[in-house]
Amino acid sequence: MVPNIGVLGRYTYLATELFWGAIAAALLYRANALRKAAVTILALYPIAYLWDRYTLAVDVFDIKLRTGIDIAGIPLEEHLFMAVVPGLVIGFHETIFGDGSDESDESD
């Protein structure tokens, strides 16, 4: 059975984002892929923002266990989510398949 972390109340979603964000950051640091992830996250962010804004506007989902802090029309936690998910994906990918070098280490 999965433990109920709802005991964190309105900080539940924020806590999960910070937990998984820390794992993503550790993987990216270990794989020397912080810069790659930052570039990818910045490229994806506008699309993710519009997608999230739309899905919240049409009531596709409702986030109950959140801080209630909205930034630019969406919850703070969703902004973190839009960085954590690609960060985790890139972190795992680079940890498994990367050679440990960053594009800043390569010569033209």
N, C-alpha and C positions, 0 to 999 in steps of 0.2 A: 504494500500500500504506500502511496506517495504521501509524504507528510504535508499537512496543510500549513503553508507559510502565511496564510491570511492573518495570523496573529500580529503581523507588522502593520496591519490596518492600511491607512492611506499611503504608507511608505513601502508597501509590498512590491509594486511594480518597479519603483526606483531601486530598491535593494536588489532585485533580480537583475536589473540592467547593470548595476555597479558590479555585481558578482561576475556575471558573464563578460562584462567589459574588462575586468581585471584579467580574466583568463585570456581573452583576445589580445590584450596588451602584452601579456607575458609570452604568448606564442609568437606574436609579431616581433617582439624584442629578441627572443631566442633565435628566430629565423632571419634576423636582420632585414625585416621587411616593413618597418614602420613607414618609410617613405612611400613604398608601393601602395600600402594600404591607404595612406592619407590621400594620395592622388586618386585612387579608385573611389574612395568614399566621397571626396569632393565632386567627382564626376557624376556619381549616382545620386547624390543628395537631392538635387532639384527634382528629379523624377520621383524619388521616394516621397518627398514632401508633398508634391501635387497629388500623388496617389493616396497618401495618408489623409490629406485634407479632404479629398473627395469621399473616401470611404467613411470617414467620420461624419461628414455632412449628410450622407444618405443613410446613416444609421446601420451600416454593415456590421459594426461592432460597437460595444460600449465598454469602456474601461472603468471599472468600479474601484479597484484598489490602487488609486493613484493620488499624488499629492494635491492635485487641483490647480497646479501651476500651468498655465497655458502660455506658450510663446508662439507668436505669429499664427494663432488660431488652432494650434494642436498642443496636446499635453507635452510637458517637458520630457517625460519618459519616452515618448515616441521619437523625439529628436535623438535621444540616446540610442534607441533601438535601431534607428537608421544608420548609425555608425557601428554599433556592436555587431550586427548580423554580418555585414560584409567584412568587418574586421576579423570575426571568427572564421569565416570561410577562407579568407586570404591567409590567416594565421595557420590554420590546419593545412591548407594547400602547400604553403611555403615550408612548413615543418616537414611534411611528407615528401614533397618533390623538389623543394628548392635546394640550391647549392650553397646557401649561406651568404651569397654576395648580393649586394644591393646595386641598382643601376648607377648609383653615384660612384661605385667602385670600379665600374667598367670604363674602358677608354673607347673613344669613337673610332 
